[in-house]
Amino acid sequence: MATVVELPLETYQGLVEPDWCPGCGDFGVLRALELAAQKLRLPTKNIFVVSGIGCSSNLPGYFHGYGVHSLHGRAVAVASGAKLANHELNVVITGGDGDGYGIGLNHFIHAMRRNLDLTYLVMNNQIYGLTTGQASPTTEKGHKTKSTPRGNVELPINPIALALVSGATYIARGFSGENKHLADLIAGGIAHRGFSLIDIFSPCVTYNKINTYPWFKQRVYKLEDEQGYDATDMQAAFKKAFEWDPKIPLGLFYKGDELTYEDHEPALKNGPLVRHPLKMDKGVFDELVEEFY
Amino acid sequence: MGREFTVGIGGAAGDGLDKSGDTLAKSVSRLGLYVYAYNSYQSIIRGGHIWLRVRIGEERVRSHGDHLNLLIALNQDTVERHAREVEPGGAVLYNSDRFTCERSLLREGVVGLPLPVNEIIKPFGRLLPIMQNTVALGALMFLLQLDFDSGVGVLSDTFQHKGQAVIDQNVKILRAGYDYAREHFVPLVKEAWKFSRIRRPFVTGNELYALGGVAAGCKFYSAYPMTPASSILHWMASHGEKCGVVVKQCEDELAVINMAIGAGHAGVRSMCATSGGGFALMTEAIGMAGMLEAPVVVVSVQRGGPSTGIPTKTEQGDLNQVFGASQGDFPRVIIAPTDTADCFATTVEAFNLAEKYQLPVLIISDLLVSEHPETIEPSALRHDVPIERGELVTSWPKDNSPFKRYKNTASGVSPRALPGTEGMEYVAATDEHDEEGILISDVFTSQPVRRKSMERRMKKMDGVLREMKPPALEGPADAPVTLIGWGSTAGVIGEARALLAAEGIRCNQLQIKYLHPFHAREITAILRKSKTLLCVEGNYSGQFARFLRAETGIGVHDKILKYDGEPFEPRIIADEVKRIVAGKPQTLDVTLEEAREMAYHYIRTHLGDAARPMKIEKADGNSHGEPVWLVEIAKRDTGEKSGELSIGVKTGAIYAWQPVGVGA
């Protein structure tokens, strides 16, 4: 990420206008990602945005960079492969709560264990939006949705606590209503070496009539504003991870300093795989064949 | 035909049979003989029956064959179950400290050769039980009149990492077995072998998928452990650092394939492998690779299905699944390697096709070709394989119109740019998209754009087909019978044809390697001239025969199918061809040999291995409504009759276990 000049924001804007519902939280997330890229002065050729399926997974198409709009739940896996193939890319994953905490949960947890240098933005609206309003893994207990007419009886996933126990090394929560703050969290996540989760309250104005902008605005506060909060203290982070109603913390919960998966991988010592020569060395090949005699 | 000899080694899993077989096979291959080995193993770590056959020939052997010339029995079970298979002139070599080999089990002209292992190894102090294998191997080297030094060489290489002391001890024990045999037995091989001393690699198909991959520049390999594909992962994991490959064991097969596609999309040659169950999980992503136009190579190693099925047994039953993988029409290639050496060549070819045509290439393998080791010609393995990456755009002038990743072209191939290239940013999407990659699935739906996108993608298949060599008929063109096979059955069908030719039935063979795209025109032309068409495949329903009819309109006259978990043998195919040619009906009755095996199964599951089947006779079933096999069961220790088992000849039902003195 060596471009010196800050590029105009339009540099990061895709050809196509988003087709999200007016007022959708995802607009704020897209803008925050653009701001973060601008702040970090990232050249567009080095940004690789991978998504799954869902409203929020349409994001790569609205951003200017490389990307893959993959399958429902598989963004983290696709991104992991791409990152290992070319670890000089800034790989950002975008998606929703259903995509990441439901159908793709397994990849999410294992990518954190590996501490791959990926930045995961989960636009958490606590509902399935694209499929018109069914319960999601983060839908609150008692919430009536199209698929839970008598009220949801399942406990919601706690993404922050889950990330803490799974080995992510940058764990934050943002709110699309707090654009600048979110942009800083995303920039911090991209700059961080290791797995970054940024869980983002991104209200669905069409299908979630409970967790709305006003609902969040009344409850959220920033960890940075709390005196003495230390984001390197995992125990403190755990405590904050379980704070919900009436006060919900935003900001950086935890930041660790661990080697990444890429640091451990011997094949990556000589630069990105994508630049390694394909031709096999005769001496090495002969040694490999010799084992068969 | 040059001379050949087949050794069977049987014992319990955990007896170290695979290692002994390996030492034997490598020893003879170093002498310039050909070897083909097959291990009928079970999905357990210790206990249970293991049955390894090593076929040795002066000329190339293409299956484990139909013969057994020497049986090395490491337990009583092996003697009982396999001694009667040894052919006249052969022998049963067994550890006489632990069990006996009854004369009654042996055919005329077969000798039992007791090996008092304890006495032989006494001078070496306390040894692990596994050392009985090395004693037997030494004796075997004498019986087969092999060059003792070749065995020493293999043991030295095998135990190199354990130090000279271990090597010396193993060689001493090998020598002791050899010397004992020289003093007490006569050689089974009377006439000296012609040792060409041409060194040939002794390898499995799985090792060659891996080696072919790294030779072709594979830099990313992902997998989730699954028999019988795991040995590719093991090879890759132990050689990844040396070859500069990132080897990733993933959380599930969904991650495996999606990571491989991510790596392939980012510009690295990537591969993954699994078996049917894992492939089932991968199917959605295979369609994604087709839609994103991301190159990836997937090896699916078939085992006995359905569901968990018989994990350590072979089958060709996943053809429908591989064909049916993923929704919609998308370009993809399906190749079934026809023998061990072909696994190397196929992998190299797969990578080139995957990148030139930007699509998933599916290699459909099976346990047989993936796991059995055999000697191959050294020339089959080359470091300087062709590497063709297809159209890659590496720079884009600033004043140009925007780069179109999915540009409509006559060939259907749109030049590719790798992420990280200046000025060519694009998003690859699984939603239908236009030339620039903009989605046409929601806001901008467009019928003509959709139509041309679909046609452009599918057009790539024409180019692929032109690159693939159409199959050719082997054997006499005017033969009255054509045997059709696909994938790994090439060798065994070839050997069956030789047997049949010797018995006056001339057959030719059409072996299919490229399943998709399919050379329908060429194959139709060949088969239209054929007289009797018989499809040989390792599954229940004749999946390939059905596919052949769909592609060519040609129905086969009959099918020779096998789905009991064990691979075809030449004699099995030859007998079936003879039956069909003679117009005799097929019988699915339980044979006498099968009745004995079923009795063993009953004994193991119900009588705790303390008994064994003795006399077997066919009888009226009376109340059972079908004839039955009456199997007399005797106590192992005393030989006293303990009861009788009746097994339905038609249905295979175990009707009754009648202990002696109880009931009737």
Interface residues (C-beta under 8 A of the other chain):
Chain A: G14 L15 V16 D19 P43 T44 K45 N46 F48 V49 V50 I53 N58 P60 G61 H64 G65 Y66 G67 V68 H69 S70 L71 G73 R74 A77 V78 A79 S80 G81 A82 K83 L84 A85 N86 E88 L89 N106 H107 I109 H110 E265 P266 A267 L268 N270 L273 V274 H276 P277 L278 K279 M280 D281 K282 V284 F285 D286 E287 L288 V289 F292 Y293
Chain B: K26 S29 R30 R199 R200 P201 F202 V203 E207 L211 V214 A215 A216 G217 K219 F220 S222 H239 G240 E241 K242 C243 G244 V245 V246 K248 C250 E251 D252 L254 A255 N258 M259 A260 I261 G262 A263 G264 H265 A266 G267 V268 R269 S270 E284 A285 M288 L292 P378 L381 H383 D384 V385 I387 R389 P402 L418 P419 G420 T421 E422 G423 M424 E425 Y426 V427 A428 A429 T430 D431 E436 G437 I438 L439 D442 V443
